[in-house]
Amino acid sequence: MAANVPIILNNGRTCPVIGLGTWKSKPGEVTQAVKDAIDAGYRHIDCAHVYGNEKEVGEALKTKFAEGVIKREDIFITSKLWCTFHRPDLVEGAIKTTLENLGLEYLDLYLIHWPQAFKEGDELFPMKDNKIEGSSVDYVDTWKAMETLVQKGLSKSIGVSNFNKKQLERVLAAASIKPAMQQIEVHPWLNQQPLIDFCKSHDIAITAYSPLGSPDRPFAKPGDPVLLEEAKIKTIADKYGKSVAQVLIRYAIDRGLVVIPKSVTKSRIIQNFNVFDFQLSLDDIKELSSLECKGRVCSMGDTYHPDYPFNDEY
Ligand SMILES: NC(=O)c1ccc[n+]([C@@H]2O[C@H](COP(=O)([O-])OP(=O)(O)OC[C@H]3O[C@@H](n4cnc5c(N)ncnc54)[C@H](OP(=O)(O)O)[C@@H]3O)[C@@H](O)[C@H]2O)c1
């Protein structure tokens, strides 16, 4: 279906299918980007404490509430618990900091950003011997603390991000509130079909991050292939009279996923939302999925951490 229909989460709440990504959006740019997105029709913003720009996202929300363009209940705001706040007694303080920065009383969705816990403290990336220093907190204990946030009204829904199948199984076995969402990297080079099938079988919705291949990721190396320049996707895009970015966004939506492309460029913010007048054929979705090449672009690099998620097959 081409229409802009929100997906329904396992707790009955709805989530708009396109959200604006905000990782790497500089504090000086993100306020305008969020305002432009809301004016273009976006009703979902993807945030995180570690992006270092939640105050500036909050300024845009404040303006749009004051202008009467949106009310709080019209917009879906996601944020994420950073790895240094996994210890159960730190979780409530972490969401309260995020809420204060965003100027909100509640989130729509709060995710455990990564399964790995890092050493608690002021450093977001605590380093020791040139490596990120881990902490032994079990993400299942973190999950139990996340559940209390729903009971306290601080987040309407809770979920996870970057969890593998085994990690999700452990959370599901202990949960009294099931994760509503799993946010993972998804695009044609990493189509994630096995993990998506597993999540769907447990009624966990999926958000596709880095849907355009994250060309501005800080760890990109010169000569790395660029998803937005993939010739086969360009051929499909030409057929629909759409851009490669629009086809990549539709690739997520037409597989039943939520998608959160990031941009700070007004014309692209508008373009990325202008995808509700076409739909990919099943053959084109298959063709795009056949580009799978384990092409993950986003990873934490702490492969030695016992909870590093990407050592398993999925
Ligand atoms: N949970 C996690 O661990 C995790 C990890 C990664 C990402 N995320 C979330 O997912 C969001 C999206 O992922 P991402 O930021 O990695 O990358 P992305 O959305 O795949 O790509 C963003 C890049 O594409 C450019 N771009 C956007 N629209 C375009 C268009 N129509 N044509 C050409 N270029 C375009 C942007 O440029 P300009 O901004 O300069 O326009 C930017 O350089 C993040 O911002 C974040 O919110 C979550």
The ligand as an SDF file (V2000), in Angstrom:
LIG
                    3D

 48 52  0  0  0  0  0  0  0  0999 V2000
   20.1860    2.4140   16.7530 N   0  0  0  0  0  0  0  0  0  0  0  0
   21.3720    2.6150   16.2530 C   0  0  0  0  0  0  0  0  0  0  0  0
   22.3850    2.0830   16.7130 O   0  0  0  0  0  0  0  0  0  0  0  0
   21.5000    3.5240   15.0610 C   0  0  0  0  0  0  0  0  0  0  0  0
   22.6570    3.4530   14.2780 C   0  0  0  0  0  0  0  0  0  0  0  0
   22.7350    4.2740   13.1370 C   0  0  0  0  0  0  0  0  0  0  0  0
   21.6890    5.1190   12.8320 C   0  0  0  0  0  0  0  0  0  0  0  0
   20.5850    5.1980   13.6530 N   0  0  0  0  0  0  0  0  0  0  0  0
   19.4740    6.1410   13.3520 C   0  0  0  0  0  0  0  0  0  0  0  0
   19.1400    6.0150   11.9780 O   0  0  0  0  0  0  0  0  0  0  0  0
   19.2520    7.2870   11.3420 C   0  0  0  0  0  0  0  0  0  0  0  0
   19.6120    7.1390    9.8750 C   0  0  0  0  0  0  0  0  0  0  0  0
   20.8410    6.4670    9.7070 O   0  0  0  0  0  0  0  0  0  0  0  0
   22.2040    7.2150    9.3170 P   0  0  0  0  0  0  0  0  0  0  0  0
   22.1830    8.5930    9.8340 O   0  0  0  0  0  0  0  0  0  0  0  0
   23.2750    6.2950    9.7320 O   0  0  0  0  0  0  0  0  0  0  0  0
   22.2490    7.2400    7.7430 O   0  0  0  0  0  0  0  0  0  0  0  0
   21.2580    7.3510    6.4840 P   0  0  0  0  0  0  0  0  0  0  0  0
   19.9480    7.8990    6.8670 O   0  0  0  0  0  0  0  0  0  0  0  0
   21.3390    6.0450    5.7880 O   0  0  0  0  0  0  0  0  0  0  0  0
   22.0810    8.4050    5.5920 O   0  0  0  0  0  0  0  0  0  0  0  0
   22.2300    9.7430    5.9770 C   0  0  0  0  0  0  0  0  0  0  0  0
   23.0960   10.4220    4.9250 C   0  0  0  0  0  0  0  0  0  0  0  0
   22.4100   10.4180    3.6640 O   0  0  0  0  0  0  0  0  0  0  0  0
   22.3210   11.7410    3.1700 C   0  0  0  0  0  0  0  0  0  0  0  0
   21.0000   11.8500    2.5110 N   0  0  0  0  0  0  0  0  0  0  0  0
   19.7890   11.9230    3.1140 C   0  0  0  0  0  0  0  0  0  0  0  0
   18.8030   11.9870    2.1950 N   0  0  0  0  0  0  0  0  0  0  0  0
   19.3990   11.9520    0.9840 C   0  0  0  0  0  0  0  0  0  0  0  0
   18.9030   12.0030   -0.3350 C   0  0  0  0  0  0  0  0  0  0  0  0
   17.6030   12.0870   -0.5760 N   0  0  0  0  0  0  0  0  0  0  0  0
   19.8010   11.9620   -1.3600 N   0  0  0  0  0  0  0  0  0  0  0  0
   21.1410   11.8620   -1.1200 C   0  0  0  0  0  0  0  0  0  0  0  0
   21.6590   11.8150    0.1180 N   0  0  0  0  0  0  0  0  0  0  0  0
   20.7970   11.8540    1.1800 C   0  0  0  0  0  0  0  0  0  0  0  0
   22.4550   12.6500    4.3630 C   0  0  0  0  0  0  0  0  0  0  0  0
   23.0020   13.8990    3.9750 O   0  0  0  0  0  0  0  0  0  0  0  0
   22.5650   15.3390    4.5950 P   0  0  0  0  0  0  0  0  0  0  0  0
   22.1780   15.1540    6.0230 O   0  0  0  0  0  0  0  0  0  0  0  0
   23.8080   16.1300    4.4170 O   0  0  0  0  0  0  0  0  0  0  0  0
   21.4270   15.8080    3.7410 O   0  0  0  0  0  0  0  0  0  0  0  0
   23.4530   11.8670    5.1950 C   0  0  0  0  0  0  0  0  0  0  0  0
   24.7650   12.0620    4.7270 O   0  0  0  0  0  0  0  0  0  0  0  0
   20.3260    7.9850   12.1970 C   0  0  0  0  0  0  0  0  0  0  0  0
   20.4110    9.3630   11.9390 O   0  0  0  0  0  0  0  0  0  0  0  0
   19.8590    7.5960   13.5750 C   0  0  0  0  0  0  0  0  0  0  0  0
   18.7460    8.3830   13.9580 O   0  0  0  0  0  0  0  0  0  0  0  0
   20.4760    4.3890   14.7450 C   0  0  0  0  0  0  0  0  0  0  0  0
  1  2  1  0
  2  3  2  0
  2  4  1  0
  4  5  1  0
  4 48  2  0
  5  6  2  0
  6  7  1  0
  7  8  2  0
  8  9  1  0
  8 48  1  0
  9 10  1  0
  9 46  1  0
 10 11  1  0
 11 12  1  0
 11 44  1  0
 12 13  1  0
 13 14  1  0
 14 15  2  0
 14 16  1  0
 14 17  1  0
 17 18  1  0
 18 19  2  0
 18 20  1  0
 18 21  1  0
 21 22  1  0
 22 23  1  0
 23 24  1  0
 23 42  1  0
 24 25  1  0
 25 26  1  0
 25 36  1  0
 26 27  1  0
 26 35  1  0
 27 28  2  0
 28 29  1  0
 29 30  1  0
 29 35  2  0
 30 31  1  0
 30 32  2  0
 32 33  1  0
 33 34  2  0
 34 35  1  0
 36 37  1  0
 36 42  1  0
 37 38  1  0
 38 39  2  0
 38 40  1  0
 38 41  1  0
 42 43  1  0
 44 45  1  0
 44 46  1  0
 46 47  1  0
M  CHG  2   8   1  16  -1
M  END
$$$$
